[in-house]
Amino acid sequence: MNNSNKFLMFFSAFAFLAFAAVSCWSTTESLFLTLENAQIPKFVFWIAVIGLFVLSSYFTMLMFNSLGGEDYVEHRKLKFSIGLIGFLVTWLCFSMPTNAHTFFYKQMAKKTAVTELKHIDNELETLTDTTTYIQKYMDEWNNYEAKVKMALDQLKQEIDNPQRFGFGPEAEAKLAAIEDLFNLKTGTITRRGTRNTSKQERNQVCQYYDNVVKEQLEVKAQQHATKIRTFITNFQVKIDEVKPIRREINVVLKELDDPQYDREDVLKKARQIIDRSYAMLESSFGNQYQPDAKIYRSDRLTKVTKVWGDYFTGRFKETDYTLWYWILLSIIVDLAAFAFFDIAVREHNKNNWMSNF
């Protein structure tokens, strides 16, 4: 065995181990993240991944060897088919997707969590601002009051209509509309002005209905004020529920920027807070909270299947996330490992053959 062949064999073996370590680490991280709720020890993933990577390397070598045109290879087509199928199953369907997922996660995890936490904190602040809700109640009252006054004006115009003196069907319909606005049964308000032949008499009838409507509006205003007070009292409970989780959000945001904390532990803590926050938004605020499609979910980022699903369905177009160069990197890492594995084995076999002479 000459020194150059020996160096090539050891160099290739070392290079294979280096690239294989990166690939196995990234695959293990991806599976551990995807199945983090399963509470499976990480060393279990390491054992399975290393075994699978060695198997994938073997399939690759089998495929490469069967392509060697100068040497005789027994059952060349069968070995190539087995190698190709095994390579596609172990690498294309398993190793490469998980590798790209881990690289992508390591780049985007902090950014995704920070963006999502700030978004949730802002939503909680907005949804617990009583000013917005009180203004909504006031707008509702102003619109209601405007409808009542418009209906009253129409009634008075009809009463004062010189072409139809008296309280006829048209005036009756308009007064019934006012009763409906006050949630009163038809006929509750006493009818006045069956003749209305003089201007003075018509003015008196209009003043009468002015007073009736004013009294009913005062009753409704008191009911509306009571409704607002009740809302504020009940809403204070929601505000008290939101305060602790907002404090947790701000604590974890600071921890994400502090290098003394373990990043993965903080990210996992952030995902737990995010899950509880969304549950609170849905249960406490219902349709008042509308999710933002541009905010990518941290719980999706941890799952290899969801990341690839979002990639193929164009979900990342709504964000500034890019996956393709991590796909390219994972391909380079794995193919380099497989190539060096094949070279190392070839040199080892060649050196053993030469040592027999």
Salt bridges, closest charged atoms under 4 A:
GLU29 OE2 - LYS42 NZ 2.81
GLU29 OE1 - LYS106 NZ 3.70
GLU36 OE1 - ARG271 NH2 2.96
GLU74 OE2 - HIS75 NE2 3.50
GLU116 OE2 - ARG297 NE 3.13
ASP121 OD1 - ARG246 NE 2.73
GLU125 OE1 - ARG246 NH2 3.98
GLU145 OE2 - LYS149 NZ 3.92
GLU158 OE1 - ARG164 NH2 2.85
ASP160 OD2 - LYS199 NZ 2.85
ASP160 OD1 - ARG202 NE 2.74
GLU170 OE1 - ARG164 NE 3.82
GLU172 OE2 - ARG191 NH2 2.66
GLU179 OE2 - ARG191 NH1 2.75
ASP210 OD2 - LYS156 NZ 3.16
GLU248 OE1 - ARG276 NH2 2.67
GLU255 OE1 - LYS269 NZ 3.35
ASP257 OD1 - LYS110 NZ 2.89
GLU264 OE2 - LYS106 NZ 3.26
ASP299 OD2 - ARG297 NH2 3.35
ASP310 OD2 - ARG300 NE 2.90
GLU318 OE1 - ARG315 NH1 3.51
ASP320 OD2 - LYS111 NZ 2.61
ASP342 OD2 - ARG346 NE 2.82
GLU347 OE2 - LYS350 NZ 3.52
